[in-house]
């Protein structure tokens, strides 16, 4: 039935919107993590994995002993 | 399949409960008593004094803060429950193989740190954030307006973090009674909306389950999300934080905490009473 379908679509749309609200900050942080600029700005102008590379190259994240400061 | 449950001797029950109770006493009851004791600490001489409470209740600012705290709390619950209900219903009903993933996503905000969520909200609500930019671009606003650093941001961030709690507790309730009730309603040729109403009507009994953690978690969270409030949203939790870390007035902070706790107690008790009343009516 046509009516049923409209209800279904509206229902899924509602769920989608609530999920979007729920996950919005996480999605934003995920997107921003690919940005190259050192300050907080949205949307990113360029995408790169450089921040991830820096995490992987940071020895402090992978040391078991307490870092000497 | 029925598992026979034989009645265990009572000493065994006590023994099994003991570790949990002991942990609760050490981590929860003791600090609370210590807090109550601190709130009664005198400035000079006496053993105990109520001066912190007198100061609190004489100052109209704190009455305003208490009212504000209650208002924001209720507002959050009122927004959160209607938002959590559809998602819980959807998850309870879903036959999709994505159901597990979607459930995990629904509680994802709980698994991330407050800093990350706040960071995200700053990008969305900030002066040059997503919403402002979009509204200005669409011509709805002439200039970006202030969305962060205010009660609006606090409520948004609180609702976001309360949603997972709401979804989980409503979901657990729905999965317990859902199917039969719904089938019964359908058999009686109820329309879809009526079925929904029927489900919703069964809800209050368990909303208290969700309400209690909501209220409780709220008080720490208000402190966390005061980052969004930028020191402009005064609620009890932020005041307590200020009194302990900035003013270093521990007795007063203690009095504030105990008052906050008392208010939550009153609220939960009131809710239970209303619920009992409603249930005895129907």
Interface residues (C-beta under 8 A of the other chain):
Chain A: X7 X11 X14 X15 X18 X19 X21 X22 X23 X24 X25 X26 X27 X28 X29 X32 X40 X41 X42
Chain B: X83 X86 X87 X90 X102 X105 X106 X108 X109 X112 X116 X117 X118 X119 X120 X121 X122 X123 X124 X128 X129 X130 X160 X163 X164 X192
